[in-house]
Amino acid sequence: MARCDSEVRWPAEGLGWRPPDLSSIRFESERLVIRNYELSDIETVYDAINECRPELRPWMVWAEKSHREIAETAQYITAQIMNTRTPDKWENVGLGIFLKDTGEFIGSTGVHDVRRDTASCETGYWMHIKHRNKGYATEACRRTIDWALAPQDKGGLGLRRVRIFCSKENEASVRVIEKLGIRKEVEMKDDYWIEGVGCTTRMGWGVMADEWKLTPL
Ligand SMILES: CC(C)(COP(=O)(O)OP(=O)(O)OC[C@H]1O[C@@H](n2cnc3c(N)ncnc32)[C@H](O)[C@@H]1OP(=O)(O)O)[C@@H](O)C(=O)NCCC(=O)NCCS
């Protein structure tokens, strides 16, 4: 969710958080591997988005217009690779979720809107329709929060805070966050326009590093 106008216009140094080396992000959970995208993932990711496009809409705003050509997916994945090579400007990365057993690509997570002043980030996720309702998004999100909040000398980003936002109408996503057991912080009535649904309530959750039961990476 966007910062207020004055924060954007007069950015503060604040905590002055800096990222660790991001060139090879990879962490595992019980059933999943979560890692940086590679150029060899382009076709797989493009196909997955096209197979799931109707179900990604309306919740993923980009799903309406983006990744209509494989060149756009190539551009997206190249951008994910390149932005981890520029730590001074880095503020987001999309990561692929793969099944540990078969290596199959099943969805995406990552961190975005990384804020250096408050050492915080947002996270999100989407899952291929073939793999929904098996607990994978919850497992991936829990592990991504571990990665975001773990200290840098233990393989994490060393952030203090993670936030997640979604529409109240997105019941599957709300359920994922409820299963994570993190604190609901905001409920903003009719603040979030969802194409095809209309004005919906924006809900926001947050967790601090000292509140999160961290499983070591
Ligand atoms: C949200 C999403 C990532 C969930 O992925 P997933 O792997 O199926 O999630 P999980 O299996 O971990 O948990 C889903 C939970 O939602 C529940 N659920 C699924 N559809 C539901 C619905 N229409 N209404 C209510 N609950 C629903 C499931 O029963 C499950 O809860 P349970 O374990 O208590 O039974 C997936 O639906 C998706 O990709 N949606 C489109 C993209 C999106 O909305 N991303 C989030 C943007 S904020």
The ligand as a Gaussian input file, in Angstrom:
#p B3LYP/6-31G(d) Opt

LIG

0 1
 C       -4.950000     -16.886000      -2.383000
 C       -4.197000     -18.098000      -2.941000
 C       -2.742000     -17.748000      -3.141000
 C       -4.322000     -19.261000      -1.930000
 O       -3.473000     -20.314000      -2.360000
 P       -3.597000     -21.764000      -1.754000
 O       -2.320000     -22.497000      -1.983000
 O       -4.842000     -22.398000      -2.222000
 O       -3.755000     -21.435000      -0.187000
 P       -3.805000     -22.470000       1.007000
 O       -4.115000     -23.842000       0.504000
 O       -2.570000     -22.299000       1.818000
 O       -5.042000     -21.912000       1.877000
 C       -6.257000     -21.566000       1.227000
 C       -7.371000     -21.492000       2.278000
 O       -8.441000     -20.725000       1.751000
 C       -9.632000     -21.495000       1.771000
 N      -10.413000     -21.067000       0.622000
 C      -10.178000     -21.299000      -0.683000
 N      -11.107000     -20.720000      -1.437000
 C      -11.964000     -20.106000      -0.580000
 C      -13.137000     -19.316000      -0.746000
 N      -13.630000     -19.056000      -1.962000
 N      -13.753000     -18.843000       0.345000
 C      -13.274000     -19.091000       1.585000
 N      -12.153000     -19.826000       1.813000
 C      -11.513000     -20.330000       0.732000
 C       -9.168000     -22.927000       1.709000
 O      -10.159000     -23.826000       2.182000
 C       -7.948000     -22.851000       2.630000
 O       -8.315000     -22.766000       3.998000
 P       -8.263000     -24.056000       4.974000
 O       -6.846000     -24.570000       4.954000
 O       -8.715000     -23.538000       6.289000
 O       -9.201000     -25.085000       4.382000
 C       -4.828000     -18.585000      -4.282000
 O       -6.197000     -18.761000      -4.117000
 C       -4.564000     -17.591000      -5.399000
 O       -3.557000     -17.695000      -6.096000
 N       -5.490000     -16.628000      -5.608000
 C       -5.328000     -15.613000      -6.662000
 C       -4.201000     -14.666000      -6.352000
 C       -4.421000     -13.926000      -5.044000
 O       -5.542000     -13.638000      -4.675000
 N       -3.331000     -13.610000      -4.337000
 C       -3.386000     -12.876000      -3.098000
 C       -3.544000     -11.431000      -3.375000
 S       -3.742000     -10.522000      -1.855000

